[in-house]
């Protein structure tokens, strides 16, 4: 299987950075954007100042505002926010091009993972997940990055990896689609918690403990959903968790930082042009964990903060007062 032309659905910072990567060898990339001004800027100025300022884009990237234009692409990178995935896929023209899901989250209302939603529109063998420690501005600038590319069909996964790989962008193959998705979804919620630790001035010891114990929650939930532990210990799980729990470049970390400083979730989310996906994932993840009998106290604490039912100090006190137990 050979893949040539790539379509990218979503021209935010991450979608634009992926388009830049896919076009680095001069191969054609078609980038779909909702915003007419983004389409114009990409086509006329080879730039996306609205979402990825300061990065000159390859002339091999062409933008469009019509999803129907993507029908001839050999593969589609779907980079729309998780809560909009279903609507975008429903509007796509029919086809059998593989879908590479690049958003991280769980659908509110249904509790379904992105691959489970995509399976309503494509066969499982044509669905892949790309996830890992990736800040868009670094990928767009060509800085070294490694990701997990998970696909149930190994031949499709290998073809996608061969097409997307660059000297500075290294995909590692996996067949564990569920594990790659859960790592990305859970780490968004844990990044909010780490931002709270920073905003409240609780120290580096607390942040390291939260990352470690948060990872334990990720593994418990992932295994309950059929994920492999080694996937969660890799780039799509632990690698992404470490990155987004350590930098204000993470939208989720920045949201938590504001919460830790005493601002309300409503005010913080209203200020954002881009999406802190963890804010939508947290309550869905909390419900799914409860239904599966999985203990996720950090996730529960983040839900309480986002919902305004508890203050930061109360959540911290509750976590520290949990019964002593064996690590695991």
Order of alpha helices (4+ residues) and beta strands (2+ residues): beta-alpha-beta-alpha-beta-beta-alpha-beta-alpha-beta-alpha-beta-alpha-beta-alpha-alpha-alpha-alpha-alpha-alpha-alpha-alpha-alpha
